[in-house]
Amino acid sequence: MDFSKLNGLVPAVVQDDNTGDVLMVGFMNDAAFAHTLESGYVTFFSRSRQTLWIKGVSSGNRFAVVSLMTDCDEDTVLVRVRCEGAGVACHTGARSCFFRTATVAQKAAR
């Protein structure tokens, strides 16, 4: 992995292996990436707390790794997971962190 581009971090896109839904995006440093591979559970690096955190340790909504792929530049990972617990990914209680719709202006027809 190339951890040099974002101050030692790589984006980690988490996708439900059964549905294909994108559940959340977090960041991993080299220690979080290694811990994810070793433990089989998604581990992130918290930018605000400056520490590792295993998703779902306190809530029970853990992400068990099914597969982990890197992009062509090896600076982003896609983690396909099996959701444990209630299957809630977001701290708001939503299944996915992606539940808000942004309004996009439509270009005038030519």
TAWO-V466421 format. One record per backbone hydrogen bond with DSSP energy under -1.0 kcal/mol. CO is the residue of the C=O (numbers start at 1). NH is the residue of the N-H. Records with the same first field share a line. If there is no record, write none. Layout:
BEGIN
CO->NH / NH
END
This chain:
BEGIN
3->8
10->28
11->77
12->26
13->79
14->23 / 24
15->81
16->20
21->16
23->97
24->14
26->12
27->45
28->10
29->33
30->34
31->35
32->36
33->37
34->38
35->39
36->40
40->65
42->55
44->53
46->50
51->46
53->44
54->57
56->60
60->62
62->84
63->42
64->82
67->80
69->78
71->74
74->2
76->71
77->13
78->69
79->15
80->66 / 67
81->17
82->64
84->87
90->93
94->90
97->99
END
